[in-house]
Amino acid sequence: MDLVFFAVAILICAILLFIVINMTKPHKVHLDKEKFQTNWLKIENSLEKTNPASWHLALINADKLVDTALRELYIPGQTMGERLKNAKGKLSSPNSIWHAHKLRNVIAHEADAEINFDQTRRAMSSFKQALKDLGAI
């Protein structure tokens, strides 16, 4: 009888240990790739080479989309800049995305900001690569 009781006690302890381990280990977050891909294509398709206003809007929206991915991945930080710093290890080209984010800040905060289409294309490429690195697209 004591042997049966001991075996049941060990089995219960093993089950509890298994549950605690599974509840405390970090779970991988999966982003909704279809949602991100759809949003990215809308942003890309909104770009018009002869319309600078479309460049500004595309950059702002691309920046927001990357920030959404960072937030959904629970990357810590109060601002996107902080989240980018904390995500450095996940990004293949952290300097490129940082420059793209800074270009977005210029557009958003400077009324007379002027950028050209090549700058826009490079920044968009950086945003796209960041989304790929994060597993969003």
C-alpha positions as CSV (number, residue, x, y, z in Angstrom):
1,M,0.0,0.0,0.0
2,D,2.8,2.4,0.9
3,L,4.5,1.7,-2.5
4,V,1.3,2.6,-4.4
5,F,0.9,5.8,-2.4
6,F,4.5,6.7,-3.1
7,A,4.1,6.0,-6.8
8,V,1.0,8.2,-7.0
9,A,2.7,11.0,-5.1
10,I,5.7,10.9,-7.5
11,L,3.3,10.9,-10.5
12,I,1.4,13.9,-9.1
13,C,4.6,15.8,-8.5
14,A,5.8,15.1,-12.0
15,I,2.6,16.3,-13.5
16,L,2.7,19.5,-11.4
17,L,6.3,20.1,-12.4
18,F,5.5,19.6,-16.1
19,I,2.6,22.1,-15.8
20,V,4.7,24.7,-14.0
21,I,7.5,24.4,-16.6
22,N,5.2,24.8,-19.5
23,M,3.4,27.8,-18.0
24,T,6.6,29.7,-17.2
25,K,8.6,29.2,-20.3
26,P,8.2,32.0,-22.9
27,H,6.0,31.1,-25.8
28,K,6.9,32.2,-29.3
29,V,4.6,34.9,-30.6
30,H,3.3,34.4,-34.2
31,L,2.3,37.4,-36.1
32,D,-0.6,37.4,-38.5
33,K,1.5,37.4,-41.7
34,E,-1.6,37.7,-43.9
35,K,-2.7,40.9,-42.1
36,F,0.8,42.4,-42.3
37,Q,1.3,41.4,-46.0
38,T,-2.1,43.0,-46.9
39,N,-1.2,46.2,-45.1
40,W,2.3,46.3,-46.6
41,L,0.9,45.9,-50.2
42,K,-1.6,48.7,-49.6
43,I,1.3,50.9,-48.4
44,E,3.5,50.0,-51.4
45,N,0.7,50.5,-53.9
46,S,0.0,53.9,-52.5
47,L,3.4,55.2,-53.6
48,E,3.3,57.4,-56.7
49,K,6.6,58.4,-58.1
50,T,5.4,61.9,-59.1
51,N,3.4,62.6,-55.9
52,P,5.6,63.6,-52.9
53,A,2.6,63.6,-50.6
54,S,2.2,59.8,-51.3
55,W,5.9,59.3,-50.3
56,H,5.3,61.0,-46.9
57,L,2.2,59.0,-46.2
58,A,3.8,55.7,-47.3
59,L,6.8,56.3,-45.0
60,I,4.6,57.2,-42.0
61,N,2.4,54.1,-42.6
62,A,5.3,51.8,-43.1
63,D,6.9,53.1,-39.9
64,K,3.5,52.5,-38.1
65,L,3.4,48.9,-39.5
66,V,6.9,48.1,-38.2
67,D,6.0,49.5,-34.8
68,T,2.8,47.4,-34.7
69,A,5.0,44.3,-35.4
70,L,7.4,45.3,-32.6
71,R,4.5,45.8,-30.2
72,E,2.8,42.5,-31.1
73,L,6.1,40.8,-30.5
74,Y,6.2,42.4,-27.0
75,I,9.5,44.2,-27.7
76,P,9.9,46.5,-24.7
77,G,10.1,50.3,-25.0
78,Q,8.0,53.4,-24.5
79,T,8.7,54.7,-28.0
80,M,9.4,53.1,-31.3
81,G,13.0,54.3,-31.0
82,E,13.4,52.3,-27.8
83,R,11.7,49.3,-29.3
84,L,14.0,49.4,-32.3
85,K,17.0,49.5,-29.9
86,N,15.7,46.5,-28.0
87,A,15.0,44.6,-31.2
88,K,18.5,45.1,-32.6
89,G,19.3,41.4,-32.4
90,K,16.3,40.5,-34.5
91,L,17.1,42.9,-37.3
92,S,19.5,42.2,-40.1
93,S,20.2,45.8,-40.7
94,P,19.4,47.9,-37.6
95,N,21.1,51.0,-38.9
96,S,19.0,51.0,-42.0
97,I,15.7,50.8,-40.2
98,W,17.0,53.4,-37.7
99,H,17.7,55.8,-40.6
100,A,14.2,55.1,-42.2
101,H,12.6,55.8,-38.8
102,K,14.5,59.1,-38.5
103,L,13.4,60.0,-42.0
104,R,9.8,59.4,-40.9
105,N,10.4,61.7,-37.9
106,V,11.7,64.4,-40.2
107,I,8.5,64.2,-42.3
108,A,6.2,64.0,-39.3
109,H,7.8,66.9,-37.3
110,E,9.1,69.3,-39.9
111,A,6.5,71.2,-41.9
112,D,8.9,72.1,-44.7
113,A,10.6,68.7,-44.9
114,E,11.7,67.8,-48.4
115,I,12.7,64.3,-49.4
116,N,13.3,62.7,-52.8
117,F,11.9,59.5,-54.3
118,D,15.3,57.7,-53.9
119,Q,15.3,58.4,-50.1
120,T,11.7,57.1,-50.0
121,R,12.6,53.9,-51.9
122,R,15.6,53.2,-49.6
123,A,13.5,53.8,-46.5
124,M,10.7,51.6,-47.8
125,S,13.2,48.9,-48.5
126,S,14.5,49.1,-44.9
127,F,11.0,49.0,-43.5
128,K,10.2,45.9,-45.7
129,Q,13.4,44.2,-44.5
130,A,12.5,44.9,-40.9
131,L,9.1,43.3,-41.4
132,K,10.7,40.2,-42.9
133,D,13.3,40.0,-40.1
134,L,10.5,40.2,-37.5
135,G,8.5,37.5,-39.3
136,A,5.6,39.8,-40.2
137,I,5.8,39.3,-43.9
